[in-house]
Amino acid sequence: MIAEYLLLVSLLDPFGSSYEEYVGNFTSCDKAHMYYIINFDPLVTSDGYRCINEEYIHLPEDWDTTRKEIHE
């Protein structure tokens, strides 16, 4: 199965500003959500996360995909 959904997590820096960080690619948003719940503390994430289909975002040609797997 192709990992075509990107997980972006909104984090807080030490000064209280938020920024988005790419976490990895997943085969579904449900799996990305499970990964987020297991691996991120709500106290350091400001606005949660976004799961975006690669088809709807412009990625650089030299984009290095980090495929994440989560087993149910």
C-alpha positions as CSV (number, residue, x, y, z in Angstrom):
1,M,0.0,0.0,0.0
2,I,1.3,3.5,-0.9
3,A,1.9,5.9,2.0
4,E,0.2,9.0,0.5
5,Y,-1.0,10.9,3.5
6,L,1.4,13.4,5.2
7,L,1.1,14.0,9.0
8,L,2.0,17.6,10.0
9,V,2.0,18.3,13.8
10,S,1.7,21.8,15.2
11,L,4.3,22.2,17.9
12,L,5.3,25.0,20.4
13,D,8.8,26.3,20.6
14,P,10.3,27.4,23.9
15,F,9.0,31.0,23.4
16,G,5.4,29.9,22.8
17,S,5.3,30.3,19.1
18,S,3.8,27.5,17.1
19,Y,5.3,25.8,14.0
20,E,4.4,22.8,11.9
21,E,6.7,19.8,11.6
22,Y,6.5,17.0,9.1
23,V,6.3,13.7,10.9
24,G,5.9,11.1,8.1
25,N,3.7,9.5,5.4
26,F,1.0,7.1,6.3
27,T,-1.4,4.9,4.3
28,S,-4.4,6.6,5.8
29,C,-5.4,9.5,8.0
30,D,-6.7,7.1,10.6
31,K,-3.2,5.6,11.0
32,A,-1.7,9.0,11.1
33,H,-4.1,10.0,13.9
34,M,-3.2,6.8,15.8
35,Y,0.5,7.7,15.5
36,Y,-0.2,11.2,16.7
37,I,-2.1,10.0,19.8
38,I,0.6,7.5,20.7
39,N,3.7,9.7,20.1
40,F,2.8,13.3,20.9
41,D,2.0,15.0,24.2
42,P,-0.9,17.5,24.0
43,L,1.0,19.9,26.2
44,V,3.6,20.5,23.5
45,T,1.3,20.5,20.5
46,S,-0.6,23.7,20.1
47,D,-3.2,23.1,17.4
48,G,-3.0,19.3,17.1
49,Y,-2.2,18.0,13.6
50,R,-3.1,18.0,10.0
51,C,-3.3,15.0,7.7
52,I,-3.0,16.0,4.0
53,N,-3.2,13.8,0.9
54,E,0.0,14.3,-1.2
55,E,-2.2,14.9,-4.2
56,Y,-3.3,18.3,-2.7
57,I,0.0,19.7,-1.6
58,H,3.0,20.9,-3.6
59,L,6.1,19.0,-2.6
60,P,9.7,19.7,-3.8
61,E,11.0,17.4,-6.5
62,D,13.7,16.2,-4.1
63,W,11.3,15.5,-1.3
64,D,12.5,12.7,1.0
65,T,9.5,10.7,2.2
66,T,9.6,9.2,5.6
67,R,7.2,6.3,5.6
68,K,5.7,5.4,9.0
69,E,3.9,2.2,9.8
70,I,1.5,1.6,12.6
71,H,-0.1,-1.8,13.2
72,E,-3.6,-2.2,14.6
